[in-house]
């Protein structure tokens, strides 16, 4: 297995992984033009974060995203582990462990990094066990979020697997694709 930093040519695989993860974990169908622009935007701005890719026999089998959060209490950056996805056929084989260990090695060379954080769905017991096995601990904090009006990035999937138009009320009014692409999610802040 080869672990490496993602490059721009990896964007299609990362987009596909993010769409699969959102559907699997939250029953959300991400708008391809929004997630595509988001992935390409991050790859073009390495100061904001980076993706790490796992490959086996030339196939991309897993990925994660690292973003940075300044902690004034600790005078350093937390690296947030996000957008973790491993292809189903490769789960349970240590792919995430290898990705995370690679990130830890990168952080060990940077004095500004003080630790790692991630958020996980409360009901994802398997992922929680993996994170604990790698030395992470649950904190007493909950994550809060508020999107700016007009931010659109997904359509809800119904029980039959389709995305009914009747669900618009849950995500707001319909916008054109070009307008959606230009809409950016607000910068998230987290308690230090």
Backbone as a ProteinNet text record, in pm:
[ID]
protein_1_A
[PRIMARY]
XXXXXXXXXXXXXXXXXXXXXXXXXXXXXXXXXXXXXXXXXXXXXXXXXXXXXXXXXXXXXXXXXXXXXXXXXXXXXXXXXXXXXXXXXXXXXXXXXXXXXXXXXXXXXXXXXXXXXXXXXXXXXXXXXXXXXXXXXXXXXXXXXXXXXXXXXXXXXXXXXXXXXXXXXXXXXXXXXXXXXXXXXXXXXXXX
[TERTIARY]
84.9	0	89.4	53.4	130	44.1	100.8	33.2	107	32.1	95.9	0.5	56.5	-25.1	-97.2	-219.5	-298	-246.7	-269	-237.4	-366.6	-360.9	-481.6	-546	-466.1	-522.6	-603	-591	-666.8	-807	-839	-968	-1087.9	-1094.2	-1213.3	-1234.6	-1129.1	-1143.6	-1188.9	-1132.9	-1170.4	-1316.4	-1359.3	-1499.2	-1589.4	-1554.9	-1635.5	-1641	-1529.1	-1526.4	-1617.1	-1609.5	-1693.2	-1840.9	-1876.4	-2016.3	-2063	-1978.7	-2014.1	-2028.6	-1936.5	-1940.9	-2067.4	-2102	-2220.2	-2347.5	-2352.9	-2469.5	-2477.1	-2364.4	-2359.3	-2386.1	-2328.8	-2336.2	-2450.9	-2493.4	-2596	-2712.8	-2715.2	-2820.2	-2833.9	-2720.2	-2717.3	-2652.8	-2717	-2661.5	-2594.6	-2462.7	-2391.6	-2401.1	-2419.2	-2420.3	-2278.6	-2260	-2125.3	-2049.8	-2120.6	-2051.2	-2000.4	-2070.1	-2027.1	-1910.6	-1925.1	-1815.8	-1693.2	-1714.4	-1602	-1524.4	-1597.6	-1532.2	-1463.3	-1525.7	-1466.3	-1336.4	-1332.8	-1211.5	-1102.2	-1135.7	-1034.9	-984.7	-1075.9	-1036.5	-937	-959.1	-864.7	-730.5	-733.3	-607.9	-527.2	-593.9	-525.1	-478.6	-521.5	-486	-424.2	-301.6	-242	-229.1	-231.9	-226.1	-352.2	-461.5	-587.1	-596.6	-520.1	-524.7	-473.8	-487.3	-438.1	-509.6	-511.1	-565.3	-450.6	-474.7	-380.4	-453.8	-384	-442	-375	-452.4	-399.8	-422	-316.6	-326.2	-278.9	-342.1	-298.9	-304.7	-192.5	-182.8	-234.1	-200.5	-238.5	-380.1	-460.1	-598.4	-606.8	-677.1	-700.7	-807.1	-771	-862.5	-909.2	-848.2	-887.8	-829.1	-889.5	-842.3	-891.3	-824.6	-871.5	-824.4	-888.1	-858.2	-807.4	-706	-658.5	-682.5	-753.1	-765	-705.8	-677.8	-606.2	-695.5	-678.5	-749.5	-648.5	-637.5	-546.6	-604.5	-522.1	-562	-478.8	-542.6	-469.3	-428.2	-506.6	-472.3	-340.7	-314.8	-197.4	-88.6	-119.3	-25.3	20	-76.2	-43.4	-167.8	-145.5	-253.5	-299.2	-430.6	-487.5	-505.6	-476.6	-508.2	-637.1	-739.6	-868.9	-869.1	-901.9	-913.8	-1058.7	-1077.2	-1211.4	-1220.6	-1342	-1367.8	-1296.2	-1299.1	-1235.3	-1322.1	-1259.8	-1333.2	-1237.3	-1280.5	-1208.5	-1309.8	-1270.4	-1360	-1405.9	-1533.7	-1586	-1504.4	-1454.3	-1377.6	-1244.3	-1201.8	-1071.6	-1084.2	-1205.4	-1225.6	-1184	-1139.4	-1097.2	-959	-886.7	-753.8	-643	-673.2	-570.2	-542.8	-631.1	-608.1	-613.3	-717.8	-725	-606.4	-571.9	-457.3	-332	-306.9	-189.2	-199.1	-318.1	-337.9	-309.6	-366.6	-351.4	-206.5	-140.1	2	87.9	55	126.4	107.4	-15.4	-45.1	31.1	37.1	112.1	260.4	316.1	457.6	479	386.3	396.9	391.6	300.3	284.5	405.7	471	588.2	700.8	701.7	805.8	768.5	650.8	605	578.5	658.1	644.4	511.4	449.4	324.2	203.7	215.3	102.2	102.1	-12.5	-22.5	-106.7	-182.6	-264.5	-359.8	-449.9	-544.1	-685.3	-779.4	-920.2	-999.3	-1114.8	-1209.2	-1346.2	-1446	-1581.4	-1632.8	-1717.3	-1770.9	-1916	-1997.6	-2137	-2143.8	-2227.5	-2239	-2272.6	-2347.5	-2389.4	-2288.8	-2177.5	-2078.5	-1980.1	-2026.9	-1949.4	-1818.2	-1819.7	-1697	-1588.3	-1624	-1525.5	-1476	-1564.1	-1524.4	-1422.9	-1444.1	-1347.6	-1211.1	-1212.1	-1085.8	-1013.1	-1083.1	-1018.3	-961.2	-1036.4	-984.7	-860	-861.1	-746.6	-619.2	-635.9	-520.7	-479.7	-538.6	-497.9	-582.7	-685.8	-772	-870.7	-913.5	-1008.5	-1128.3	-1246.5	-1364.1	-1351.3	-1398.4	-1394.8	-1534.7	-1544.2	-1674.2	-1747.7	-1688.9	-1748	-1840.2	-1946.1	-2034.3	-2006.9	-2032.9	-2011.5	-2142.5	-2137.3	-2252.2	-2221.1	-2325.7	-2306.7	-2423.2	-2395.2	-2500.7	-2454.1	-2525.7	-2492.8	-2555.9	-2487.4	-2543.4	-2663.7	-2763.1	-2878.4	-2831.7	-2889.9	-2856.9	-2750.2	-2683.3	-2580.5	-2650.3	-2624.1	-2685	-2574.4	-2576.4	-2471.2	-2518.5	-2644.1	-2692.2	-2842.1	-2886.8	-3027.4	-3045.1	-3150.6	-3174.7	-3220.8	-3174.1	-3215.2	-3335.6	-3438.7	-3553.8	-3527.9	-3620.7	-3603.6	-3583.5	-3638.6	-3624.8	-3494.1	-3416.7	-3287.6	-3288.9	-3405	-3408.4	-3412.5	-3409.7	-3413.4	-3537.4	-3642.6	-3767.6	-3759.3	-3827.8	-3831.5	-3906.9	-3993.5	-4072.4	-3990.5	-3864.6	-3780.9	-3715.4	-3747.2	-3682.9	-3695.8	-3805.9	-3826.6	-3717.6	-3662.1	-3558.2	-3425.8	-3406.1	-3277.9	-3292.4	-3411.2	-3430.5	-3473.4	-3487.7	-3536.9	-3432.4	-3479.6	-3392.1	-3312.5	-3188.8	-3102.8	-3044	-2996.7	-2930.9	-2796.2	-2744.7	-2614.6	-2506.2	-2507.3	-2401	-2405.7	-2524.8	-2536.2	-2488.9	-2523.3	-2482.3	-2331.2	-2268.1	-2122.6	-2055	-2108.4	-2044.7	-2071.7	-2168.6	-2201.2	-2095.4	-2042.8	-1941.5	-1995.9	-1956.5	-1994.8	-1916.3	-1973	-1899.5	-1780.7	-1680.2	-1563.5	-1607.4	-1571.9	-1611.4	-1511.9	-1563.2	-1476.3	-1513.6	-1418.3	-1442.2	-1381.4	-1437.9	-1384.3	-1243.3	-1156.2	-1018.3	-1013.5
-117	0	123.3	220.5	344.7	458	539	654.9	778.5	876.5	997.1	1115.3	1235	1355.1	1355.6	1402.5	1409.3	1521.4	1502.4	1603.2	1639.9	1741.3	1786.7	1676	1588.2	1480.5	1379.7	1385.2	1296.3	1348.2	1468.1	1529.7	1440.7	1377.2	1293.6	1182.4	1116.3	1009.4	1066.7	1180.3	1242.4	1286.5	1343.2	1383	1260.4	1153.3	1030.7	976	978.5	930.3	1015.9	1147.7	1235.6	1213.2	1194.9	1170.8	1037	934.8	803.2	810.1	880.5	891.1	963.7	1074.9	1152	1069.3	992.6	907.5	795.4	732.9	620.2	662.2	772.9	809.7	903.2	986.9	1086.5	1087.3	992.9	987.5	1119.4	1182.3	1308.2	1284.6	1335.2	1330.3	1465.3	1470.5	1596.2	1640.6	1770.2	1823.8	1811.5	1739.6	1716.5	1844.3	1947.1	2070.6	2144.6	2131.1	2199	2123.3	1991.7	1915.9	1916.9	1912.2	1918.2	2047.9	2159.7	2289.5	2297	2238.1	2239.3	2161.5	2043.8	1961.7	2030.8	2076.6	2145	2272.3	2343.1	2464.9	2437.2	2330.7	2295.6	2252.3	2173	2128.7	2246.3	2353.8	2472.7	2566.2	2539	2624.9	2541.8	2496.8	2408.3	2470.3	2601.6	2663	2631.8	2598.1	2567.6	2422.9	2334.1	2193.6	2107.5	1976.9	1883.6	1749.9	1676	1540.4	1440.8	1327.1	1215.5	1097.7	1029.2	922	788.6	681.6	545	476.5	412.3	340.4	197.6	108.6	-30.8	-73.8	-120.5	-164.5	-57.9	68.1	178.1	228.6	163.6	204.5	287.7	400.9	480.8	410	372.4	294	366.7	480.7	555.5	695.4	782.4	920.6	984.8	1090.9	1177.2	1318.5	1412.3	1554.2	1606.1	1690.4	1760.2	1909.4	1971.5	2117	2164	2292.3	2346	2438.6	2429.8	2517.8	2570.2	2700.7	2761.9	2752.7	2711.7	2708.8	2811.6	2918.2	3018.4	2962.9	2873.8	2814.7	2738.7	2675.9	2589.1	2651	2767.8	2837.3	2746.8	2684.2	2596.3	2550.2	2472.9	2423	2283.7	2265.4	2130.8	2095.3	1974	1923.6	1845.9	1891.2	1824.3	1717.6	1595.4	1483.6	1483.6	1497.7	1506.9	1421.9	1407.6	1341.3	1207.2	1129.7	997.8	901.2	832.3	731.5	623.1	499.9	382.3	300	256.3	173.2	52.6	15.8	-94.3	-223.5	-258.5	-383	-379.5	-261.7	-248.6	-211.1	-204.8	-169.7	-285.3	-249.9	-351.5	-408.5	-345.1	-393.7	-295.1	-199.5	-106.6	12.5	39.1	151.7	283.3	304.7	429.5	439.9	332.2	334.2	384.8	335.6	379.5	527.4	570	711.8	799.7	762	841.6	842.1	729.8	725	813.7	818.8	907.3	1053.7	1090	1225.8	1256.4	1160.2	1181.3	1206	1132.2	1154.2	1293.3	1336.4	1471.3	1576.7	1559.1	1654.5	1655.9	1542.3	1534.7	1625.5	1654.6	1741	1889.1	1920.4	2059.7	2098.2	2187.1	2229.2	2297	2355.8	2430.4	2339.9	2211	2119.2	2068.7	2090.5	2049.1	1923.5	1882.8	1763.1	1745.2	1648.8	1609.1	1608.9	1642.6	1636.8	1582.2	1527	1487.8	1482.4	1481.9	1457.7	1333.8	1260.7	1135.1	1125	1066.6	1045.4	961.5	1003.4	934.9	786.7	751.2	613	527.5	586.5	510.5	441.7	333.8	263.1	207.8	157.1	99.6	206.1	321.3	428.7	476.1	487.9	532.2	435.3	305.4	205.8	223.2	244.4	263.8	386.2	497.9	620.5	602.5	535.4	508.7	420.2	320.5	228.4	298.6	414.3	491.2	599.4	597.7	690.4	814.8	829.3	946.5	925	1034.5	1028.7	1117.4	1072.8	1158	1275.1	1390.5	1509.7	1539.4	1638.9	1677.4	1775.1	1809.8	1909.4	1847	1918.3	1883.6	1983.9	1946.5	2035	2105	2236.4	2315.6	2373.3	2398.7	2449.6	2538.8	2642.9	2725.6	2769	2728.2	2768.2	2902.8	2980.3	3107	3077.4	3165.4	3145.4	3133.4	3040.7	3024	2921.1	2868.4	2766.8	2635.2	2581.5	2456.3	2363.1	2240.2	2147.6	2003.3	1974.6	1836.5	1833.1	1712.9	1677.7	1555.8	1550.9	1435.5	1316.3	1199.6	1075	1020.7	977.4	917.9	769.1	702.2	561	471.2	508.5	425.4	452.1	551	578.8	692.6	751.5	863.8	994.4	1103.7	1235.4	1309.8	1299.8	1362.6	1514.4	1576.6	1721.5	1778.5	1700.6	1748.2	1776.6	1740.1	1762.6	1899.9	1984	2115.1	2195.5	2180.9	2259.4	2233.8	2113.8	2080.3	2147.3	2184	2243.2	2379.8	2433.6	2567.1	2564.4	2680.7	2692.1	2645.9	2611.8	2564.6	2680.1	2655.8	2754.9	2693.9	2777.2	2724.9	2668.8	2579.1	2518.8	2624	2723.5	2824	2904	2931.1	3003.1	2915.2	2788.2	2696.1	2683.5	2677.6	2663.5	2779.4	2899	3016.6	3028.6	2957.3	2964.7	2890.4	2955.8	2893.5	2874.9	2766.7	2744.6	2840.7	2884.1	2974.4	2905	2982.3	2928.1	2881.7	2758	2704.5	2746.9	2774.1	2798.6	2698.8	2659.2	2562.9	2615.4	2575.1	2617.7	2566.2	2648.4	2605	2537.8
0	0	0	-81	-90.7	-35.4	53.2	110.7	61.7	11.7	-41.5	-32.5	-49.6	-58.5	-193.5	-191.7	-315.2	-404.5	-533.4	-634.4	-706.7	-789.1	-859	-941.2	-997.9	-1080.1	-997.3	-864.7	-776.1	-746.2	-793.4	-760.7	-794.1	-911.7	-938.8	-836.5	-793.3	-693.4	-559.3	-519.8	-392.2	-396.1	-507.4	-522.7	-510.7	-579.7	-573.7	-431	-360.1	-221.7	-132.9	-147.8	-66	-93.4	-219.6	-253.4	-195.3	-204	-149.3	2.6	68.9	214.3	260.3	195.2	234.9	216.9	110.1	86.1	189.3	216.1	309.6	453.1	496.9	638	672.8	576.1	607.2	509.6	415.5	313.1	238.1	209.4	135.5	0.2	-103.7	-238.6	-263.5	-252.1	-271.3	-416.5	-436.9	-572.6	-628.4	-739.5	-791.4	-824.3	-873.3	-908	-784.7	-670.9	-548.8	-484.9	-465.7	-404.9	-496.3	-626.9	-720.8	-707.1	-702.7	-685.5	-549.1	-447.6	-313.9	-306.9	-367.2	-367.3	-447.2	-566.9	-649.2	-580.9	-513.1	-441.1	-330.5	-254.9	-147.5	-205.5	-310.8	-372.6	-426.9	-463.9	-514.6	-403	-279.5	-165.4	-53.4	-69.3	31.3	170.8	182	315.3	396.3	328.6	397.6	443.1	380.3	416	302.5	320	218.9	232.9	122.8	121.3	122.4	185.4	184	119.7	30.3	-50.9	-17	-15.8	-5.3	-139.2	-190.5	-317.3	-298.5	-370.3	-374.7	-520.8	-572.5	-712.5	-809.5	-780.5	-868.4	-851.5	-767.3	-744.1	-616.6	-621.6	-502	-420	-296.7	-214	-88.7	-58.7	59.3	56.5	135.8	142.3	270.9	308.6	415.8	388.3	454.6	441.5	575	571	690.1	670.4	765.1	768.5	900.3	907.8	1023.3	1105.7	1237.1	1330.4	1431.8	1441.9	1537.7	1678	1774.3	1914.3	1990	2031.2	2107.9	2244.2	2301	2430.1	2422.4	2308.5	2294.4	2207.7	2151	2063.3	1949.3	1884.6	1774.2	1700	1594.7	1509.7	1549.7	1553.5	1551.2	1405	1369.8	1237.1	1250.3	1179.3	1177.9	1070.5	1108	1014.4	966.4	835.2	778.7	652.4	603.9	475.4	462.9	569.9	569.5	489.3	393.8	317.9	272	290.9	241.3	162.4	43.8	-36.2	45.7	37.2	118.8	110.7	-5.1	-20.3	54.1	97.4	164.2	311.3	361.5	502.7	591.8	711.4	807.3	776.7	686.1	646.3	682	769.2	815.5	725.3	629.9	539.1	615.4	695.1	771.5	866.7	931.2	1023.9	953.4	833.1	756.5	717.3	676.7	644.3	765.7	880	1001.3	1049.6	1044.4	1085.4	995.1	867.3	774.3	816.5	849.5	895.1	1024.1	1115.4	1239.3	1211	1115.3	1079.9	1019.8	935.6	879.7	990.6	1084.2	1193.8	1285.8	1302.9	1391.4	1341.6	1212.2	1154.7	1160.4	1212.2	1218.2	1363.6	1414	1553.9	1580.6	1478.2	1497.9	1523.6	1494.1	1512.6	1656.9	1725.2	1865.5	1884.9	1783.5	1799.1	1683.6	1700.8	1596.8	1654	1571.1	1609.5	1491.9	1523	1419.2	1481.4	1396.8	1444.6	1375	1444.9	1393.6	1436.7	1353.2	1387.9	1514.5	1606.9	1735.5	1719.8	1616.3	1597.3	1519.8	1476.6	1399.4	1495.3	1556.8	1659.1	1603.5	1483.4	1424.5	1411.5	1357.6	1342.4	1478.3	1573.8	1708	1769.4	1748.8	1799.8	1732.6	1602.2	1529.9	1582.9	1598.3	1644.7	1784.9	1872	2007.6	2001.8	1913.4	1904.7	1858.6	1795.3	1748.4	1847.4	1967.5	2072.1	2086.7	2005.5	2017.9	2131.4	2192.5	2302.7	2270.6	2312.8	2297.2	2392.7	2347.5	2431.9	2482.6	2564.6	2618.4	2528.4	2415	2325.8	2222.1	2190.2	2079.2	1967.8	1844.6	1730.6	1698.6	1685.8	1644	1507.4	1429.2	1293.8	1256.5	1180.1	1122.3	984.8	882.7	746.7	715.7	633.8	587.8	498.6	499.8	410.6	265.3	193.7	52.7	22.5	124.1	98.8	67.3	-50.4	-94.6	-140	-91.1	-131.1	-146.3	-114.7	-125.6	-146.7	-182.2	-190.8	-101.4	-25.1	62.6	-19.7	17.8	-46.7	27.9	-44.5	23.3	47.5	112.7	149.7	28.7	-85.9	-206.1	-280.1	-231.3	-293.7	-393	-418.5	-510.3	-431.8	-504.5	-440.8	-484.6	-407.1	-447.6	-446.9	-543.6	-550.6	-431	-371.3	-258.6	-133.8	-133.6	-15.4	-16.4	-114.2	-122.7	5.3	74.7	196	298.5	298	395.1	362.5	236.3	199.8	136.3	127	73.2	-71.7	-129.1	-265.5	-365.5	-485.6	-591.6	-648.4	-680.3	-744	-868.9	-958.7	-1077.1	-1038.4	-1121.3	-1091.6	-1082.4	-1170.8	-1167.6	-1038.4	-986.6	-859.6	-744.2	-748.9	-643.7	-638.4	-752.9	-756.8	-686.1	-704.9	-644.9	-496.9	-445.7	-304.2	-224.3	-124.4	-40.4	99.8	160.9	300.4	387	498.4	586.5	650	682.6	751.3	889.5	924.9	1054.9	1161.5	1278.3	1392.6	1498.9	1575.8	1682.4	1810.7	1920.8	2049.4	2067.4	2119.2	2143	2275.2
[MASK]
++++++++++++++++++++++++++++++++++++++++++++++++++++++++++++++++++++++++++++++++++++++++++++++++++++++++++++++++++++++++++++++++++++++++++++++++++++++++++++++++++++++++++++++++++++++++++++++++

